């Protein structure tokens, strides 16, 4: 489960071991590590000190790394602790649909792969008013480490996220068609073990 651009061919068999009886997991931000959404087109950044996700990783052996885990819900910022954006703007974001974590390569307890099916809604407020946007695509760089249960998403060198809509008072900080990238580091509970021979 996780994400990275891997030059090696995808591995053919994967095993997922989740100690939770219902195969569920939760993930919260690693202390002191912000999530950062960067609009590559405009250079604007939104920084979140609080973010979380929930999902499922079903025990079993998989013929490929596709869909090793599902993130059913993800949030960035809360009503009490909003994300910080340009010009004093405040933002919150949440997922619109489930996302898939797919394994590509495995070595020494570390899985690399992709996060696909990303679709999130983003709401920002500033002195100008309210901005609403939708971002869709994938995150293709990161890692999941068995020993620590840490899932890290690293901003892609080639952005794979696109702003598919932007309405309201967005002050040209975010526009339809803009390209974006995202980075965050999550602690997964319970610790899931992913292997591939």
VOTIVEX-546426 format. One record per atom (N, C-alpha, C): z, x, y; residue in three letters; atom name; residue number from 0. Coordinates in steps of 0.05 Angstrom, whole numbers. Layout:
<rs>
> Z/X/Y/ALA/CA/NUM
...
</rs>
This chain:
<rs>
> 0/17/-23/UNK/N/0
> 0/0/0/UNK/CA/0
> 0/18/24/UNK/C/0
> -11/13/44/UNK/N/1
> -13/29/69/UNK/CA/1
> -41/33/79/UNK/C/1
> -44/55/93/UNK/N/2
> -70/58/106/UNK/CA/2
> -77/87/114/UNK/C/2
> -100/97/106/UNK/N/3
> -111/122/118/UNK/CA/3
> -140/125/111/UNK/C/3
> -155/138/128/UNK/N/4
> -182/145/121/UNK/CA/4
> -181/166/100/UNK/C/4
> -192/161/77/UNK/N/5
> -190/180/55/UNK/CA/5
> -218/188/46/UNK/C/5
> -222/214/45/UNK/N/6
> -249/223/37/UNK/CA/6
> -253/222/7/UNK/C/6
> -231/223/-8/UNK/N/7
> -234/222/-37/UNK/CA/7
> -241/194/-46/UNK/C/7
> -253/192/-70/UNK/N/8
> -260/166/-81/UNK/CA/8
> -235/151/-88/UNK/C/8
> -235/124/-83/UNK/N/9
> -211/108/-89/UNK/CA/9
> -203/110/-119/UNK/C/9
> -177/111/-124/UNK/N/10
> -167/113/-151/UNK/CA/10
> -169/86/-165/UNK/C/10
> -172/86/-191/UNK/N/11
> -179/62/-206/UNK/CA/11
> -156/45/-215/UNK/C/11
> -133/56/-219/UNK/N/12
> -111/40/-230/UNK/CA/12
> -85/45/-213/UNK/C/12
> -71/23/-208/UNK/N/13
> -47/25/-191/UNK/CA/13
> -24/9/-204/UNK/C/13
> 0/18/-200/UNK/N/14
> 24/3/-209/UNK/CA/14
> 42/-2/-186/UNK/C/14
> 52/-27/-183/UNK/N/15
> 70/-35/-163/UNK/CA/15
> 97/-43/-176/UNK/C/15
> 119/-32/-167/UNK/N/16
> 145/-40/-176/UNK/CA/16
> 163/-48/-153/UNK/C/16
> 169/-74/-152/UNK/N/17
> 185/-85/-130/UNK/CA/17
> 211/-96/-143/UNK/C/17
> 234/-85/-135/UNK/N/18
> 259/-94/-147/UNK/CA/18
> 268/-122/-140/UNK/C/18
> 255/-134/-120/UNK/N/19
> 263/-161/-112/UNK/CA/19
> 253/-181/-133/UNK/C/19
> 271/-199/-141/UNK/N/20
> 264/-219/-161/UNK/CA/20
> 241/-237/-154/UNK/C/20
> 238/-242/-128/UNK/N/21
> 216/-259/-119/UNK/CA/21
> 192/-244/-108/UNK/C/21
> 193/-218/-112/UNK/N/22
> 171/-199/-104/UNK/CA/22
> 167/-198/-73/UNK/C/22
> 187/-208/-58/UNK/N/23
> 185/-207/-29/UNK/CA/23
> 195/-181/-18/UNK/C/23
> 187/-175/7/UNK/N/24
> 198/-153/21/UNK/CA/24
> 199/-159/51/UNK/C/24
> 215/-145/65/UNK/N/25
> 216/-146/94/UNK/CA/25
> 212/-118/105/UNK/C/25
> 204/-116/130/UNK/N/26
> 200/-90/142/UNK/CA/26
> 208/-92/172/UNK/C/26
> 223/-73/181/UNK/N/27
> 231/-72/208/UNK/CA/27
> 225/-44/220/UNK/C/27
> 224/-43/246/UNK/N/28
> 217/-18/259/UNK/CA/28
> 237/4/252/UNK/C/28
> 226/28/247/UNK/N/29
> 243/52/244/UNK/CA/29
> 257/57/271/UNK/C/29
> 283/61/270/UNK/N/30
> 298/65/295/UNK/CA/30
> 286/86/313/UNK/C/30
> 282/78/338/UNK/N/31
> 272/97/357/UNK/CA/31
> 242/101/358/UNK/C/31
> 227/87/340/UNK/N/32
> 198/90/339/UNK/CA/32
> 185/65/350/UNK/C/32
> 171/68/371/UNK/N/33
> 157/45/383/UNK/CA/33
> 131/39/369/UNK/C/33
> 124/13/369/UNK/N/34
> 97/5/362/UNK/CA/34
> 80/6/388/UNK/C/34
> 56/17/386/UNK/N/35
> 39/19/410/UNK/CA/35
> 11/8/404/UNK/C/35
> 3/-12/420/UNK/N/36
> -24/-23/419/UNK/CA/36
> -39/-12/443/UNK/C/36
> -61/2/437/UNK/N/37
> -77/14/459/UNK/CA/37
> -104/1/461/UNK/C/37
> -110/-8/484/UNK/N/38
> -137/-18/490/UNK/CA/38
> -154/6/496/UNK/C/38
> -170/15/477/UNK/N/39
> -186/39/481/UNK/CA/39
> -206/36/503/UNK/C/39
> -216/12/507/UNK/N/40
> -237/8/527/UNK/CA/40
> -226/11/556/UNK/C/40
> -202/0/561/UNK/N/41
> -191/1/588/UNK/CA/41
> -170/23/591/UNK/C/41
> -159/32/569/UNK/N/42
> -137/52/570/UNK/CA/42
> -109/39/573/UNK/C/42
> -108/13/575/UNK/N/43
> -82/-1/577/UNK/CA/43
> -66/1/551/UNK/C/43
> -40/4/552/UNK/N/44
> -23/5/528/UNK/CA/44
> 0/-15/530/UNK/C/44
> 7/-26/507/UNK/N/45
> 30/-44/505/UNK/CA/45
> 49/-31/485/UNK/C/45
> 74/-28/492/UNK/N/46
> 93/-14/476/UNK/CA/46
> 116/-33/468/UNK/C/46
> 122/-34/442/UNK/N/47
> 143/-51/431/UNK/CA/47
> 165/-35/418/UNK/C/47
> 190/-40/426/UNK/N/48
> 212/-26/413/UNK/CA/48
> 223/-42/389/UNK/C/48
> 216/-67/387/UNK/N/49
> 224/-84/365/UNK/CA/49
> 200/-97/353/UNK/C/49
> 197/-94/326/UNK/N/50
> 175/-106/312/UNK/CA/50
> 183/-109/282/UNK/C/50
> 170/-127/268/UNK/N/51
> 179/-133/241/UNK/CA/51
> 156/-147/225/UNK/C/51
> 160/-148/199/UNK/N/52
> 140/-161/182/UNK/CA/52
> 154/-170/156/UNK/C/52
> 142/-190/143/UNK/N/53
> 151/-199/117/UNK/CA/53
> 127/-203/99/UNK/C/53
> 131/-202/73/UNK/N/54
> 108/-206/55/UNK/CA/54
> 116/-204/26/UNK/C/54
> 97/-200/9/UNK/N/55
> 101/-198/-20/UNK/CA/55
> 86/-175/-31/UNK/C/55
> 99/-162/-51/UNK/N/56
> 86/-141/-67/UNK/CA/56
> 93/-147/-96/UNK/C/56
> 74/-158/-111/UNK/N/57
> 79/-169/-137/UNK/CA/57
> 78/-146/-158/UNK/C/57
> 100/-145/-174/UNK/N/58
> 101/-125/-196/UNK/CA/58
> 76/-127/-214/UNK/C/58
> 66/-104/-222/UNK/N/59
> 44/-105/-242/UNK/CA/59
> 26/-81/-240/UNK/C/59
> 6/-81/-257/UNK/N/60
> -14/-60/-258/UNK/CA/60
> -40/-72/-247/UNK/C/60
> -52/-58/-229/UNK/N/61
> -76/-67/-215/UNK/CA/61
> -100/-50/-222/UNK/C/61
> -123/-62/-227/UNK/N/62
> -147/-47/-234/UNK/CA/62
> -158/-31/-211/UNK/C/62
> -151/-40/-186/UNK/N/63
> -160/-25/-163/UNK/CA/63
> -137/-26/-142/UNK/C/63
> -140/-13/-120/UNK/N/64
> -120/-13/-99/UNK/CA/64
> -121/-36/-80/UNK/C/64
> -140/-54/-84/UNK/N/65
> -144/-77/-66/UNK/CA/65
> -121/-97/-69/UNK/C/65
> -109/-104/-47/UNK/N/66
> -88/-124/-47/UNK/CA/66
> -63/-117/-61/UNK/C/66
> -53/-93/-59/UNK/N/67
> -28/-85/-72/UNK/CA/67
> -4/-99/-60/UNK/C/67
> -7/-107/-35/UNK/N/68
> 14/-122/-22/UNK/CA/68
> 2/-140/0/UNK/C/68
> 16/-161/7/UNK/N/69
> 7/-180/28/UNK/CA/69
> 28/-181/49/UNK/C/69
> 20/-178/74/UNK/N/70
> 38/-183/97/UNK/CA/70
> 32/-211/106/UNK/C/70
> 51/-229/102/UNK/N/71
> 47/-257/108/UNK/CA/71
> 53/-263/137/UNK/C/71
> 71/-248/149/UNK/N/72
> 79/-252/177/UNK/CA/72
> 86/-226/190/UNK/C/72
> 77/-222/215/UNK/N/73
> 84/-198/230/UNK/CA/73
> 89/-206/259/UNK/C/73
> 109/-194/271/UNK/N/74
> 116/-200/299/UNK/CA/74
> 119/-173/314/UNK/C/74
> 112/-173/339/UNK/N/75
> 115/-150/357/UNK/CA/75
> 128/-160/382/UNK/C/75
> 153/-152/387/UNK/N/76
> 168/-162/409/UNK/CA/76
> 181/-189/401/UNK/C/76
> 202/-196/416/UNK/N/77
> 215/-222/413/UNK/CA/77
> 219/-234/441/UNK/C/77
> 228/-259/441/UNK/N/78
> 233/-272/467/UNK/CA/78
> 255/-257/483/UNK/C/78
> 273/-245/468/UNK/N/79
> 295/-230/480/UNK/CA/79
> 287/-201/487/UNK/C/79
> 270/-189/471/UNK/N/80
> 261/-161/475/UNK/CA/80
> 231/-161/474/UNK/C/80
> 218/-165/497/UNK/N/81
> 189/-166/498/UNK/CA/81
> 178/-137/500/UNK/C/81
> 152/-136/493/UNK/N/82
> 138/-110/494/UNK/CA/82
> 130/-105/524/UNK/C/82
> 128/-79/531/UNK/N/83
> 122/-71/558/UNK/CA/83
> 93/-64/561/UNK/C/83
> 80/-75/582/UNK/N/84
> 52/-69/587/UNK/CA/84
> 48/-59/615/UNK/C/84
> 23/-55/623/UNK/N/85
> 17/-44/650/UNK/CA/85
> 26/-64/672/UNK/C/85
> 30/-54/696/UNK/N/86
> 36/-70/720/UNK/CA/86
> 60/-88/716/UNK/C/86
> 80/-79/699/UNK/N/87
> 104/-94/695/UNK/CA/87
> 101/-118/677/UNK/C/87
> 79/-120/664/UNK/N/88
> 74/-143/646/UNK/CA/88
> 92/-142/621/UNK/C/88
> 98/-165/610/UNK/N/89
> 115/-168/586/UNK/CA/89
> 99/-183/565/UNK/C/89
> 101/-175/540/UNK/N/90
> 83/-185/519/UNK/CA/90
> 99/-192/493/UNK/C/90
> 89/-211/479/UNK/N/91
> 97/-216/451/UNK/CA/91
> 72/-222/435/UNK/C/91
> 74/-216/409/UNK/N/92
> 51/-219/392/UNK/CA/92
> 60/-227/364/UNK/C/92
> 43/-243/350/UNK/N/93
> 49/-251/323/UNK/CA/93
> 23/-253/307/UNK/C/93
> 25/-250/281/UNK/N/94
> 2/-252/264/UNK/CA/94
> -7/-281/262/UNK/C/94
> -33/-285/258/UNK/N/95
> -45/-311/255/UNK/CA/95
> -51/-317/226/UNK/C/95
> -56/-296/210/UNK/N/96
> -62/-300/182/UNK/CA/96
> -51/-277/166/UNK/C/96
> -50/-280/140/UNK/N/97
> -40/-259/122/UNK/CA/97
> -59/-235/123/UNK/C/97
> -47/-212/119/UNK/N/98
> -61/-187/119/UNK/CA/98
> -57/-173/92/UNK/C/98
> -76/-157/83/UNK/N/99
> -75/-143/57/UNK/CA/99
> -71/-113/61/UNK/C/99
> -52/-102/45/UNK/N/100
> -48/-73/44/UNK/CA/100
> -62/-63/19/UNK/C/100
> -81/-45/22/UNK/N/101
> -97/-35/0/UNK/CA/101
> -95/-5/-4/UNK/C/101
> -90/3/-28/UNK/N/102
> -88/32/-34/UNK/CA/102
> -115/45/-38/UNK/C/102
> -118/69/-28/UNK/N/103
> -143/84/-32/UNK/CA/103
> -138/110/-47/UNK/C/103
> -118/125/-39/UNK/N/104
> -111/150/-54/UNK/CA/104
> -81/151/-57/UNK/C/104
> -73/166/-78/UNK/N/105
> -44/170/-84/UNK/CA/105
> -40/199/-92/UNK/C/105
> -18/211/-81/UNK/N/106
> -10/238/-88/UNK/CA/106
> 19/242/-82/UNK/C/106
> 34/251/-102/UNK/N/107
> 62/259/-99/UNK/CA/107
> 79/239/-85/UNK/C/107
> 76/214/-93/UNK/N/108
> 93/193/-82/UNK/CA/108
> 84/181/-56/UNK/C/108
> 61/189/-47/UNK/N/109
> 50/178/-21/UNK/CA/109
> 23/165/-26/UNK/C/109
> 22/139/-17/UNK/N/110
> -3/124/-20/UNK/CA/110
> -16/122/8/UNK/C/110
> -43/124/7/UNK/N/111
> -58/121/32/UNK/CA/111
> -80/99/27/UNK/C/111
> -86/84/47/UNK/N/112
> -106/63/43/UNK/CA/112
> -113/48/69/UNK/C/112
> -113/21/69/UNK/N/113
> -122/6/92/UNK/CA/113
> -105/-19/95/UNK/C/113
> -104/-29/119/UNK/N/114
> -93/-56/125/UNK/CA/114
> -116/-73/136/UNK/C/114
> -123/-94/120/UNK/N/115
> -146/-110/127/UNK/CA/115
> -138/-139/133/UNK/C/115
> -157/-154/145/UNK/N/116
> -151/-182/151/UNK/CA/116
> -133/-185/175/UNK/C/116
> -132/-166/193/UNK/N/117
> -115/-167/216/UNK/CA/117
> -125/-188/236/UNK/C/117
> -108/-206/244/UNK/N/118
> -114/-226/265/UNK/CA/118
> -87/-233/278/UNK/C/118
> -84/-225/303/UNK/N/119
> -58/-229/317/UNK/CA/119
> -64/-243/344/UNK/C/119
> -45/-259/352/UNK/N/120
> -46/-271/379/UNK/CA/120
> -27/-255/397/UNK/C/120
> -35/-252/422/UNK/N/121
> -21/-235/441/UNK/CA/121
> -17/-251/467/UNK/C/121
> 7/-254/476/UNK/N/122
> 13/-268/501/UNK/CA/122
> 27/-250/520/UNK/C/122
> 17/-247/544/UNK/N/123
> 29/-231/565/UNK/CA/123
> 34/-246/590/UNK/C/123
> 56/-239/603/UNK/N/124
> 62/-252/629/UNK/CA/124
> 67/-230/650/UNK/C/124
> 58/-236/674/UNK/N/125
> 61/-217/697/UNK/CA/125
> 63/-234/722/UNK/C/125
> 64/-221/745/UNK/N/126
> 65/-235/770/UNK/CA/126
> 40/-252/775/UNK/C/126
> 18/-245/761/UNK/N/127
> -7/-259/764/UNK/CA/127
> -8/-285/748/UNK/C/127
> 9/-286/727/UNK/N/128
> 8/-309/709/UNK/CA/128
> 9/-301/680/UNK/C/128
> -4/-318/663/UNK/N/129
> -3/-314/634/UNK/CA/129
> -31/-306/623/UNK/C/129
> -31/-286/605/UNK/N/130
> -55/-277/592/UNK/CA/130
> -52/-282/562/UNK/C/130
> -72/-295/550/UNK/N/131
> -73/-299/521/UNK/CA/131
> -96/-285/509/UNK/C/131
> -92/-271/487/UNK/N/132
> -113/-257/474/UNK/CA/132
> -110/-258/444/UNK/C/132
> -133/-254/430/UNK/N/133
> -133/-251/401/UNK/CA/133
> -146/-225/393/UNK/C/133
> -134/-211/375/UNK/N/134
> -145/-185/365/UNK/CA/134
> -149/-187/335/UNK/C/134
> -172/-178/326/UNK/N/135
> -179/-179/297/UNK/CA/135
> -191/-153/288/UNK/C/135
> -189/-148/261/UNK/N/136
> -201/-125/249/UNK/CA/136
> -184/-112/228/UNK/C/136
> -181/-86/229/UNK/N/137
> -167/-71/208/UNK/CA/137
> -153/-47/221/UNK/C/137
> -134/-35/205/UNK/N/138
> -122/-9/211/UNK/CA/138
> -128/8/187/UNK/C/138
> -140/31/192/UNK/N/139
> -150/47/170/UNK/CA/139
> -137/74/166/UNK/C/139
> -114/78/179/UNK/N/140
> -101/104/177/UNK/CA/140
> -70/100/175/UNK/C/140
> -58/112/155/UNK/N/141
> -29/110/152/UNK/CA/141
> -20/118/125/UNK/C/141
> 6/113/118/UNK/N/142
> 16/121/92/UNK/CA/142
> 41/105/85/UNK/C/142
> 45/102/59/UNK/N/143
> 70/91/48/UNK/CA/143
> 83/111/30/UNK/C/143
> 108/118/35/UNK/N/144
> 122/138/20/UNK/CA/144
> 144/126/2/UNK/C/144
> 141/130/-24/UNK/N/145
> 161/118/-43/UNK/CA/145
> 189/127/-38/UNK/C/145
> 193/152/-32/UNK/N/146
> 220/163/-30/UNK/CA/146
> 236/151/-7/UNK/C/146
> 222/143/15/UNK/N/147
> 236/133/38/UNK/CA/147
> 231/103/43/UNK/C/147
> 211/92/30/UNK/N/148
> 204/64/36/UNK/CA/148
> 192/60/64/UNK/C/148
> 180/81/75/UNK/N/149
> 169/79/102/UNK/CA/149
> 139/75/101/UNK/C/149
> 130/54/115/UNK/N/150
> 102/48/118/UNK/CA/150
> 94/55/147/UNK/C/150
> 76/74/149/UNK/N/151
> 68/83/176/UNK/CA/151
> 39/77/181/UNK/C/151
> 34/64/203/UNK/N/152
> 6/58/212/UNK/CA/152
> 1/77/235/UNK/C/152
> -19/94/232/UNK/N/153
> -27/114/252/UNK/CA/153
> -52/104/267/UNK/C/153
> -52/106/294/UNK/N/154
> -76/97/308/UNK/CA/154
> -102/110/298/UNK/C/154
> -122/93/292/UNK/N/155
> -147/103/282/UNK/CA/155
> -162/120/302/UNK/C/155
> -174/141/292/UNK/N/156
> -192/158/309/UNK/CA/156
> -216/141/318/UNK/C/156
> -226/124/300/UNK/N/157
> -247/106/307/UNK/CA/157
> -235/78/307/UNK/C/157
> -230/65/330/UNK/N/158
> -216/39/330/UNK/CA/158
> -231/18/314/UNK/C/158
> -215/4/298/UNK/N/159
> -226/-17/280/UNK/CA/159
> -215/-45/288/UNK/C/159
> -203/-47/311/UNK/N/160
> -193/-72/321/UNK/CA/160
> -210/-80/346/UNK/C/160
> -215/-107/348/UNK/N/161
> -232/-117/370/UNK/CA/161
> -218/-141/383/UNK/C/161
> -218/-142/409/UNK/N/162
> -208/-166/423/UNK/CA/162
> -230/-187/421/UNK/C/162
> -223/-209/406/UNK/N/163
> -243/-230/402/UNK/CA/163
> -241/-253/422/UNK/C/163
> -219/-254/437/UNK/N/164
> -217/-273/459/UNK/CA/164
> -196/-264/478/UNK/C/164
> -200/-270/504/UNK/N/165
> -180/-263/524/UNK/CA/165
> -184/-283/547/UNK/C/165
> -162/-299/552/UNK/N/166
> -164/-320/573/UNK/CA/166
> -139/-319/590/UNK/C/166
> -142/-330/614/UNK/N/167
> -119/-331/633/UNK/CA/167
> -119/-307/652/UNK/C/167
> -96/-300/661/UNK/N/168
> -93/-279/682/UNK/CA/168
> -88/-252/668/UNK/C/168
> -109/-240/659/UNK/N/169
> -107/-215/644/UNK/CA/169
> -112/-190/661/UNK/C/169
> -119/-194/687/UNK/N/170
> -122/-172/706/UNK/CA/170
> -140/-150/697/UNK/C/170
> -160/-157/680/UNK/N/171
> -179/-137/669/UNK/CA/171
> -166/-116/652/UNK/C/171
> -140/-121/644/UNK/N/172
> -127/-103/625/UNK/CA/172
> -137/-106/597/UNK/C/172
> -145/-131/591/UNK/N/173
> -155/-137/564/UNK/CA/173
> -177/-158/566/UNK/C/173
> -200/-152/554/UNK/N/174
> -224/-169/556/UNK/CA/174
> -236/-173/529/UNK/C/174
> -250/-195/526/UNK/N/175
> -265/-200/501/UNK/CA/175
> -285/-177/496/UNK/C/175
> -284/-166/471/UNK/N/176
> -302/-145/464/UNK/CA/176
> -289/-117/466/UNK/C/176
> -266/-115/479/UNK/N/177
> -253/-89/481/UNK/CA/177
> -245/-79/453/UNK/C/177
> -244/-53/449/UNK/N/178
> -236/-41/424/UNK/CA/178
> -207/-32/427/UNK/C/178
> -192/-34/404/UNK/N/179
> -163/-27/406/UNK/CA/179
> -155/-12/381/UNK/C/179
> -132/1/383/UNK/N/180
> -120/15/360/UNK/CA/180
> -90/10/361/UNK/C/180
> -76/14/338/UNK/N/181
> -48/6/336/UNK/CA/181
> -33/27/319/UNK/C/181
> -9/32/327/UNK/N/182
> 8/51/312/UNK/CA/182
> 37/40/311/UNK/C/182
> 50/43/287/UNK/N/183
> 77/34/283/UNK/CA/183
> 89/47/258/UNK/C/183
> 115/46/256/UNK/N/184
> 128/57/232/UNK/CA/184
> 150/37/223/UNK/C/184
> 147/28/198/UNK/N/185
> 164/7/187/UNK/CA/185
> 181/18/164/UNK/C/185
> 206/8/162/UNK/N/186
> 223/13/139/UNK/CA/186
> 223/-12/122/UNK/C/186
> 213/-9/97/UNK/N/187
> 210/-31/79/UNK/CA/187
> 234/-35/62/UNK/C/187
> 243/-60/59/UNK/N/188
> 267/-68/43/UNK/CA/188
> 260/-91/25/UNK/C/188
> 265/-89/-1/UNK/N/189
> 275/-65/-15/UNK/CA/189
> 253/-44/-17/UNK/C/189
> 260/-20/-25/UNK/N/190
> 241/1/-28/UNK/CA/190
> 223/-5/-52/UNK/C/190
> 197/-7/-47/UNK/N/191
> 177/-12/-67/UNK/CA/191
> 165/14/-77/UNK/C/191
> 160/16/-102/UNK/N/192
> 148/40/-113/UNK/CA/192
> 119/35/-121/UNK/C/192
> 101/50/-110/UNK/N/193
> 72/48/-115/UNK/CA/193
> 63/74/-128/UNK/C/193
> 49/72/-151/UNK/N/194
> 39/97/-164/UNK/CA/194
> 10/92/-173/UNK/C/194
> -4/114/-176/UNK/N/195
> -31/113/-187/UNK/CA/195
> -35/139/-202/UNK/C/195
> -41/138/-228/UNK/N/196
> -44/163/-244/UNK/CA/196
> -68/179/-236/UNK/C/196
</rs>
